[in-house]
Amino acid sequence: MKAHRFTVGQTVSFSRSGPPRSAPRETFKIVRLLPAEASDQQYRVKSTLDGHERVVKESQLS
């Protein structure tokens, strides 16, 4: 299994799945590294804008 590309504390951009949106990409801070799902690493991230947290896949981050 491949290693996580991002580290705890790092700020990343999140790209939502689905049709392209006109809103700018939101930035999040990595809170925790999670196990992979279907060979795509997962992360617990926290919004730098409003503080909400979510779980995202590595393929959605840059």
Summary of the structure (lengths in Angstrom):
residues: 62
radius of gyration: 11.4
end to end distance: 20.0
largest distance: 34.8
contacts: 143
relative contact order: 0.32
helix: 5%
strand: 48%
